[in-house]
């Protein structure tokens, strides 16, 4: 149980909880994401990051950008390199939703925060996916309104 009013910083208490959880896992198994920690403990992102940073400094966990945080040291449980970057996978999924008709032309694309939660990724990952779709002509952005599916005439031609 976290004592939010006690004399020990909340991030240190969260790190202790996560340390006990990590002890029950084997090397390479995933740890909770920053978003999961924020939600579970009702804390700010900075607090979640500080708890993760503490455990990473102790060598109990490691982080792979775009994939998550895992138990152990990277050399103990090497992870296979991801073939396709995560932002490209998200862009591909959104492209599929557009071509299948799930997302209609001139209608909104899901908000960044929605996509972020759906894929459990950082905002920058979603922004890169959206930028790619914009460059390819699948979507367009209206300032202060959001991103929308481009009219079908503007979609990239199949090769």
VEXRO-137370 format. One line per 10 residues: number of its first residue (from 0); their letters; for each residue x, y, z of N, C-alpha, C. Coordinates in pm, 1 decimal. Layout:
N
NUM	a	X,Y,Z,X,Y,Z,X,Y,Z  ... $
//
This chain:
159
0	xxxxxxxxxx	84.0,-117.9,0.0,0.0,0.0,0.0,88.8,124.7,0.0  57.5,218.5,-86.2,136.3,341.5,-98.4,85.8,443.8,3.1  178.8,503.9,77.3,145.4,608.5,173.3,178.8,742.6,107.7  76.1,807.1,52.3,95.9,931.3,-22.0,134.0,1048.5,67.3  104.0,1038.6,196.5,132.7,1148.8,288.6,252.1,1121.5,378.9  316.9,1008.7,361.5,427.7,969.8,448.6,556.3,1043.1,418.6  661.4,1004.0,489.4,791.2,1070.0,475.7,878.4,1011.2,365.5  830.2,904.9,297.4,906.0,844.9,187.2,842.7,885.6,55.8  925.2,932.3,-37.1,873.9,974.6,-167.7,790.7,863.3,-229.9  683.9,902.7,-299.7,592.3,807.2,-361.3,665.0,722.2,-465.4 $
10	xxxxxxxxxx	752.3,783.7,-544.9,822.0,706.8,-648.8,909.2,596.5,-587.8  964.8,620.5,-469.9,1046.8,519.0,-402.9,957.6,403.6,-357.1  840.0,437.0,-308.0,745.5,333.3,-265.6,698.6,250.0,-386.0  671.5,316.6,-496.0,628.8,244.6,-617.0,741.5,155.6,-667.2  864.1,207.0,-665.2,979.8,126.9,-706.2,990.7,0.8,-621.8  962.4,12.4,-494.1,968.6,-104.1,-404.3,862.6,-207.8,-443.8  742.5,-162.9,-474.0,635.8,-254.2,-518.5,678.6,-323.4,-647.6  731.8,-245.6,-741.9,774.3,-302.0,-870.4,893.4,-396.1,-852.8  980.9,-365.1,-759.1,1096.5,-451.3,-730.4,1049.1,-589.9,-686.6  947.1,-594.1,-601.6,891.6,-723.4,-556.3,826.7,-798.9,-672.6 $
20	xxxxxxxxxx	758.7,-726.3,-759.4,696.2,-791.1,-875.8,802.0,-847.4,-969.6  907.9,-770.5,-991.8,1014.4,-814.6,-1082.3,1081.9,-940.8,-1030.5  1090.0,-954.2,-898.5,1154.4,-1072.2,-838.0,1077.7,-1200.0,-870.4  949.4,-1187.2,-899.4,866.6,-1304.3,-930.3,865.4,-1337.9,-1080.0  929.5,-1254.1,-1160.8,930.9,-1274.5,-1305.5,1067.9,-1323.4,-1350.6  1072.3,-1379.1,-1470.4,1200.8,-1421.8,-1526.8,1253.0,-1315.6,-1622.3  1382.1,-1321.3,-1649.8,1446.1,-1223.2,-1737.0,1374.9,-1217.3,-1871.9  1349.9,-1095.8,-1916.5,1286.5,-1074.3,-2046.2,1136.6,-1055.0,-2039.8  1075.7,-1085.8,-1924.0,931.0,-1065.7,-1912.7,900.6,-917.0,-1896.6  786.7,-871.2,-1951.0,755.6,-728.0,-1946.7,715.6,-678.4,-1807.9 $
30	xxxxxxxxxx	751.0,-554.7,-1783.2,709.8,-482.1,-1662.9,597.8,-386.8,-1704.1  523.9,-331.9,-1606.5,417.9,-236.7,-1641.4,474.9,-113.6,-1712.4  397.0,-57.6,-1803.4,437.8,64.5,-1873.5,419.4,184.8,-1781.9  472.9,299.5,-1823.3,453.0,422.6,-1746.8,304.1,450.1,-1730.5  229.8,432.3,-1839.2,85.2,457.7,-1834.5,16.7,363.8,-1735.2  58.5,236.5,-1733.2,1.2,140.9,-1637.7,29.5,183.0,-1493.8  151.9,227.5,-1469.3,190.8,270.3,-1334.5,110.4,394.4,-1294.6  97.8,490.0,-1387.2,19.3,609.2,-1360.4,-123.0,571.1,-1320.1  -183.1,483.4,-1397.4,-321.5,443.1,-1373.4,-335.3,365.9,-1242.4  -248.2,268.4,-1221.0,-258.5,183.9,-1101.6,-239.1,261.6,-972.0 $
40	xxxxxxxxxx	-140.1,351.8,-970.5,-106.3,420.5,-846.5,-162.1,563.0,-839.4  -224.6,609.7,-947.5,-281.3,743.9,-947.4,-176.7,852.5,-933.4  -66.9,838.0,-1009.8,44.2,933.2,-999.9,70.9,997.7,-1135.4  151.6,1100.8,-1132.9,190.7,1170.3,-1254.9,293.9,1088.3,-1332.0  307.7,1121.2,-1458.4,403.4,1051.5,-1544.4,546.0,1061.7,-1488.9  579.9,1178.9,-1437.4,714.4,1199.9,-1382.3,741.8,1103.7,-1267.3  642.0,1082.0,-1183.7,657.6,990.4,-1070.4,679.4,848.1,-1120.0  601.0,807.0,-1220.2,617.6,673.2,-1278.3,756.8,658.4,-1338.5  801.1,760.3,-1409.6,934.3,755.8,-1471.9,1045.1,745.7,-1368.3  1031.4,817.7,-1259.7,1135.2,814.2,-1155.7,1144.2,675.0,-1093.1 $
50	xxxxxxxxxx	1029.2,610.1,-1073.1,1029.4,474.6,-1016.7,1099.4,377.7,-1112.4  1065.4,386.7,-1241.0,1128.2,300.6,-1342.0,1277.5,329.5,-1350.7  1312.7,457.4,-1348.8,1453.8,496.3,-1356.8,1533.7,436.6,-1240.6  1476.0,438.6,-1122.3,1544.2,381.3,-1004.7,1579.4,234.4,-1026.9  1481.4,158.0,-1074.7,1503.0,14.7,-1096.5,1600.4,-10.4,-1211.6  1595.0,75.7,-1312.3,1688.4,61.9,-1424.6,1831.0,88.6,-1377.5  1849.0,189.5,-1292.1,1981.3,221.2,-1237.8,2035.4,107.4,-1151.8  1945.2,34.4,-1086.4,1985.5,-80.5,-1004.3,2016.2,-203.1,-1090.3  1985.1,-197.0,-1218.4,2009.6,-309.5,-1307.6,1903.5,-418.7,-1300.5  1790.0,-389.8,-1238.6,1683.5,-489.8,-1225.9,1596.5,-498.5,-1350.9 $
60	xxxxxxxxxx	1590.6,-389.1,-1425.6,1507.9,-385.0,-1546.6,1583.3,-310.3,-1656.7  1535.1,-323.6,-1778.3,1589.9,-247.5,-1890.5,1475.4,-207.3,-1982.0  1496.9,-103.0,-2059.0,1394.7,-50.8,-2148.5,1443.3,-58.6,-2291.9  1354.8,-101.8,-2380.9,1381.9,-102.4,-2523.9,1286.8,-0.3,-2584.1  1343.3,104.6,-2641.5,1261.0,212.4,-2695.3,1159.3,157.9,-2795.0  1035.3,196.6,-2776.0,928.5,154.8,-2865.4,870.3,18.4,-2834.4  930.1,-53.4,-2738.9,880.6,-187.4,-2705.0,836.6,-200.3,-2560.7  907.5,-135.3,-2468.9,867.0,-142.9,-2329.6,983.0,-167.1,-2235.6  946.6,-198.6,-2111.6,1043.5,-223.3,-2005.8,1034.1,-369.3,-1964.7  1151.2,-431.2,-1943.4,1157.7,-574.9,-1919.2,1245.9,-605.7,-1798.7 $
70	xxxxxxxxxx	1222.4,-721.1,-1739.6,1297.5,-766.2,-1622.2,1437.0,-810.2,-1664.5  1534.8,-783.1,-1578.6,1670.9,-829.7,-1601.4,1756.1,-729.9,-1676.7  1871.6,-778.0,-1716.5,1963.8,-697.4,-1796.8,1947.1,-737.5,-1943.3  1970.7,-645.5,-2036.4,1952.1,-678.3,-2177.7,2031.7,-800.9,-2222.9  2151.9,-818.3,-2168.0,2233.1,-932.4,-2209.9,2181.2,-1065.1,-2155.0  2101.7,-1058.7,-2046.7,2042.9,-1180.4,-1990.6,1925.9,-1232.8,-2073.9  1857.5,-1142.8,-2138.0,1739.8,-1181.8,-2216.3,1733.9,-1096.6,-2341.9  1824.2,-1122.3,-2436.8,1824.3,-1038.8,-2557.4,1690.6,-1048.6,-2629.8  1646.2,-937.2,-2679.8,1518.8,-931.4,-2750.7,1547.0,-924.5,-2899.5  1467.5,-995.9,-2975.6,1481.3,-990.9,-3121.0,1444.1,-851.7,-3168.1 $
80	xxxxxxxxxx	1518.2,-802.9,-3262.1,1488.8,-670.3,-3315.8,1353.1,-672.1,-3384.5  1278.1,-565.5,-3363.9,1148.4,-553.0,-3427.9,1171.1,-529.5,-3576.8  1101.5,-605.8,-3659.5,1120.4,-593.7,-3804.2,1066.3,-461.0,-3856.4  949.3,-420.9,-3809.2,887.4,-297.1,-3853.2,874.0,-204.8,-3732.9  919.6,-80.3,-3746.8,904.0,12.3,-3634.0,756.5,25.2,-3595.9  731.6,47.6,-3468.2,596.4,52.3,-3416.3,511.9,160.5,-3483.2  570.7,278.1,-3510.8,491.9,383.7,-3573.3,445.6,342.4,-3713.3  526.9,261.7,-3782.0,486.8,213.1,-3914.6,375.1,108.8,-3902.8  379.2,28.4,-3797.4,271.4,-69.1,-3775.6,139.3,2.5,-3749.5  145.2,109.6,-3670.3,24.3,186.7,-3641.5,-27.5,251.0,-3769.8 $
90	xxxxxxxxxx	62.6,309.1,-3848.1,22.1,370.1,-3974.8,-40.3,265.4,-4066.3  17.6,147.2,-4070.5,-36.6,38.5,-4153.5,-177.9,2.7,-4108.7  -197.3,-11.8,-3977.3,-330.2,-45.2,-3924.4,-432.7,61.9,-3960.5  -394.2,188.3,-3947.1,-487.1,296.5,-3981.8,-516.6,297.7,-4131.9  -413.8,269.9,-4212.7,-432.5,259.4,-4358.7,-535.0,151.4,-4392.0  -521.4,37.3,-4323.5,-615.6,-73.9,-4344.3,-758.0,-33.1,-4306.8  -770.7,41.0,-4199.2,-903.2,87.1,-4156.6,-962.7,185.5,-4257.5  -876.6,264.3,-4319.6,-923.5,359.0,-4421.7,-969.2,283.5,-4546.7  -884.6,193.9,-4597.1,-917.7,122.9,-4721.7,-1034.4,26.3,-4704.6  -1055.9,-23.4,-4582.0,-1167.7,-115.2,-4558.9,-1299.2,-40.7,-4536.6 $
100	xxxxxxxxxx	-1291.4,91.8,-4521.7,-1413.0,170.1,-4502.6,-1448.4,195.7,-4357.3  -1368.9,142.4,-4263.6,-1395.7,169.6,-4121.5,-1380.0,317.9,-4090.5  -1282.1,381.0,-4155.4,-1262.1,525.3,-4142.7,-1299.0,586.9,-4277.3  -1398.4,671.8,-4276.2,-1454.0,729.4,-4398.4,-1382.7,857.8,-4440.4  -1376.5,884.9,-4573.2,-1318.1,1010.4,-4621.0,-1388.4,1132.0,-4560.0  -1308.2,1232.9,-4530.2,-1354.2,1360.1,-4475.2,-1414.2,1346.6,-4334.5  -1386.9,1234.4,-4269.5,-1431.9,1211.4,-4132.4,-1308.6,1202.9,-4042.8  -1323.7,1230.6,-3912.4,-1206.7,1234.0,-3822.8,-1135.6,1099.1,-3809.2  -1005.4,1110.0,-3795.1,-921.3,996.6,-3758.3,-924.4,994.7,-3605.1  -915.2,879.0,-3540.1,-913.5,879.3,-3392.9,-807.5,974.9,-3338.1 $
110	xxxxxxxxxx	-837.8,1034.7,-3225.1,-746.3,1130.5,-3161.5,-615.5,1062.5,-3121.7  -508.4,1142.2,-3114.7,-377.4,1089.1,-3074.1,-387.2,1014.2,-2942.4  -459.7,1071.3,-2846.7,-469.5,1008.4,-2714.6,-539.8,872.3,-2722.9  -637.6,860.7,-2811.4,-708.6,733.8,-2829.3,-614.8,628.4,-2886.8  -540.2,665.8,-2989.4,-445.5,573.3,-3052.9,-335.4,536.3,-2953.9  -291.2,635.8,-2877.3,-187.1,614.8,-2776.3,-231.1,508.4,-2676.1  -354.0,516.9,-2628.7,-406.1,418.9,-2533.0,-426.3,283.2,-2598.6  -477.8,283.1,-2720.6,-505.0,157.6,-2790.6,-378.3,75.7,-2810.0  -269.3,141.3,-2847.8,-144.6,70.1,-2876.6,-46.0,72.5,-2759.5  -81.3,146.7,-2653.9,6.3,160.9,-2537.1,145.1,209.3,-2577.0 $
120	xxxxxxxxxx	145.5,322.2,-2648.8,270.4,380.2,-2697.2,279.4,525.7,-2654.2  396.6,583.1,-2672.0,418.3,724.0,-2641.4,352.6,812.6,-2747.3  321.1,934.7,-2707.4,258.6,1030.5,-2799.5,344.1,1051.2,-2924.8  474.8,1056.6,-2908.8,563.0,1078.4,-3024.0,550.8,965.4,-3126.1  529.8,843.2,-3081.6,511.8,729.7,-3172.7,387.4,750.4,-3257.2  279.1,794.8,-3193.8,154.4,821.4,-3266.4,174.9,936.5,-3364.0  244.2,1038.8,-3320.2,267.9,1154.9,-3408.6,348.9,1116.5,-3531.7  444.6,1027.1,-3514.3,523.7,981.5,-3629.6,435.8,903.2,-3726.8  345.1,820.0,-3673.5,253.0,743.6,-3758.8,162.4,838.4,-3835.6  109.8,939.0,-3767.3,20.4,1036.0,-3831.3,95.2,1117.0,-3937.3 $
130	xxxxxxxxxx	219.2,1155.5,-3907.5,300.0,1231.1,-4004.0,323.7,1148.7,-4129.4  349.8,1019.0,-4112.6,371.4,931.2,-4227.2,245.1,923.8,-4313.0  130.6,905.8,-4248.4,4.3,899.0,-4322.6,-25.1,1031.2,-4394.3  10.1,1141.7,-4329.8,-9.9,1273.8,-4391.4,79.6,1288.6,-4514.7  206.8,1248.4,-4500.9,301.9,1256.1,-4613.6,254.3,1171.7,-4731.7  197.8,1055.3,-4702.0,152.4,964.5,-4807.6,20.7,1008.7,-4869.6  -50.9,1099.9,-4803.5,-176.4,1149.7,-4858.4,-301.8,1080.4,-4806.2  -287.9,996.5,-4705.2,-403.7,925.6,-4650.5,-488.7,1014.5,-4560.7  -423.8,1108.3,-4492.5,-496.6,1197.1,-4401.9,-450.3,1340.5,-4422.1  -528.0,1433.6,-4370.2,-489.5,1574.1,-4366.5,-530.8,1629.5,-4231.2 $
140	xxxxxxxxxx	-467.5,1739.1,-4191.1,-494.3,1796.6,-4060.0,-547.1,1937.9,-4076.5  -650.7,1969.0,-4000.4,-707.5,2102.8,-3996.9,-672.0,2160.3,-3859.0  -598.2,2272.2,-3855.5,-560.6,2329.7,-3725.9,-682.7,2350.7,-3635.6  -666.5,2315.8,-3511.4,-768.4,2327.3,-3406.2,-890.8,2237.8,-3428.9  -885.4,2148.3,-3528.1,-998.0,2057.9,-3555.0,-956.6,1911.8,-3548.9  -832.4,1882.7,-3586.8,-785.3,1745.4,-3584.6,-747.5,1693.5,-3721.3  -726.9,1562.1,-3728.7,-688.7,1497.7,-3854.7,-808.8,1423.9,-3911.9  -817.1,1424.5,-4044.7,-929.6,1364.9,-4116.0,-878.3,1275.5,-4227.9  -960.5,1178.4,-4267.2,-926.4,1090.7,-4379.0,-938.8,1173.4,-4506.9  -838.0,1164.9,-4591.9,-838.9,1237.0,-4718.2,-947.4,1181.9,-4810.0 $
150	xxxxxxxxx	-996.9,1267.0,-4901.3,-1089.0,1214.7,-5002.4,-1019.5,1104.1,-5082.1  -1094.7,1008.7,-5127.7,-1037.1,891.2,-5194.4,-950.1,928.7,-5314.2  -982.7,1038.8,-5382.7,-902.5,1083.8,-5497.6,-759.8,1118.8,-5457.9  -737.7,1153.5,-5332.7,-603.9,1193.6,-5285.4,-521.7,1077.0,-5231.1  -583.9,958.8,-5219.7,-510.9,843.0,-5166.9,-400.3,804.3,-5263.4  -290.3,749.6,-5211.0,-181.7,704.1,-5298.7,-231.9,596.4,-5396.1  -179.3,601.1,-5514.2,-218.5,502.0,-5616.3,-147.3,371.6,-5587.8  -221.2,261.6,-5603.8,-161.2,127.7,-5584.3,-60.8,102.7,-5695.2  47.0,35.8,-5658.5,153.1,11.1,-5757.7,156.9,-132.7,-5798.3 $
//
